[in-house]
Amino acid sequence: MALTFYHGHGSPYSWRVWLALEHLGLPYELKVLSFADKDLTKPGFLAVNPRHQVPTIVHDGFALWESLAILEYLDEIAPARHLYPGTAQERARIRRLIREDEEQLDRKGLTPIYDELYHTPEGREPDRARIEAGRAKLVEELEAFGRELRGDWLAGEAPTAADFVLYPDIAYVKRIGAKKPLSGLEGILPAPIARWAARVEALPYFGKTFPPHWRS
Ligand SMILES: N[C@@H](CCC(=O)N[C@@H](CS)C(=O)NCC(=O)O)C(=O)O
């Protein structure tokens, strides 16, 4: 089995797949693409993924993109461990948590703040009301995700796809809080989520997945 993983440092979508590959213990070849060098729109990568996005995998000649499709595919080909373990109801709950991360915590909470602080159009100040609304939504969602913990992880005894999808967003909350005081995100994590994030960060493979440009 040959599996190539195309990754871009700092992409939350790509980060979730990297954590999952490591958790599953699947062998893979890592290819890091540079956003700054516009690697994603170079002909070689466009031939693999015409939508020029990471994450992308190629498994035995089969190219696949869209992180959630990749996670489900990896779950199906992994011989031992699983990203969506359990009964039909337990597996459905993992998928629900993932959709809630994307649709609620990220789209309505984190993304407006990120857009205002990192993509403010030329000539205008960040919209403080939009940042505050995003922050209020994040507070609500972080509390809700804290209540979803079932022991150490979101779905029980071991990390699942839900943990790997949520974590990069939490890393962004922490980073934006530290780098952009105007965000009001510093120290925002409720204790259960802060402890859960520390558990993700203590996973033996976590360090190599951390964006190198975030270390400074
Ligand atoms: N829905 C996609 C989103 C992937 C995505 O937006 N990737 C970004 C990086 S965070 C990307 O590759 N952007 C480069 C481009 O669109 O040219 C997924 O879940 O994989």
PDBQT file of the ligand as one rigid body, heavy atoms in Angstrom, charges set to zero:
ROOT
HETATM    1  N1  LIG A 301     -13.406  21.655   2.653  1.00  0.00    +0.000 N 
HETATM    2  C1  LIG A 301     -12.001  21.433   2.456  1.00  0.00    +0.000 C 
HETATM    3  C2  LIG A 301     -11.250  22.716   2.761  1.00  0.00    +0.000 C 
HETATM    4  C3  LIG A 301      -9.772  22.615   2.389  1.00  0.00    +0.000 C 
HETATM    5  C4  LIG A 301      -9.121  23.998   2.331  1.00  0.00    +0.000 C 
HETATM    6  O1  LIG A 301      -9.802  25.037   2.373  1.00  0.00    +0.000 OA
HETATM    7  N2  LIG A 301      -7.787  24.014   2.199  1.00  0.00    +0.000 N 
HETATM    8  C5  LIG A 301      -7.086  25.266   2.076  1.00  0.00    +0.000 C 
HETATM    9  C6  LIG A 301      -6.054  25.424   3.163  1.00  0.00    +0.000 C 
HETATM   10  S1  LIG A 301      -6.803  25.657   4.734  1.00  0.00    +0.000 SA
HETATM   11  C7  LIG A 301      -6.338  25.270   0.738  1.00  0.00    +0.000 C 
HETATM   12  O2  LIG A 301      -5.783  24.276   0.349  1.00  0.00    +0.000 OA
HETATM   13  N3  LIG A 301      -6.312  26.437   0.074  1.00  0.00    +0.000 N 
HETATM   14  C8  LIG A 301      -5.544  26.636  -1.115  1.00  0.00    +0.000 C 
HETATM   15  C9  LIG A 301      -6.392  26.960  -2.310  1.00  0.00    +0.000 C 
HETATM   16  O3  LIG A 301      -7.631  26.901  -2.208  1.00  0.00    +0.000 OA
HETATM   17  O4  LIG A 301      -5.795  27.296  -3.331  1.00  0.00    +0.000 OA
HETATM   18  C10 LIG A 301     -11.535  20.268   3.332  1.00  0.00    +0.000 C 
HETATM   19  O5  LIG A 301     -12.224  19.974   4.332  1.00  0.00    +0.000 OA
HETATM   20  O6  LIG A 301     -10.526  19.643   3.016  1.00  0.00    +0.000 OA
ENDROOT
TORSDOF 0
